[in-house]
């Protein structure tokens, strides 16, 4: 009789442990997805920051001076404080 009383407690504890592992895995996956979304938004903001000042962009035809403007803006936005440039 003593063993019969304790068996459901052990089974329910193991079920709780396995449920806890599932919850932790979902939390890790959710955190990974949020980090990926944040990186995507940061890339969009960086792209807009670089391309916004350039008025001569025609996306079907990138001219040499437009490409030079893009490179200059990248240097200005991301590397303006570097002493090595």
Secondary structure as UniProt FT lines:
FT   HELIX           2..51
FT   TURN            52..53
FT   TURN            59..60
FT   HELIX           64..79
FT   TURN            80..81
//
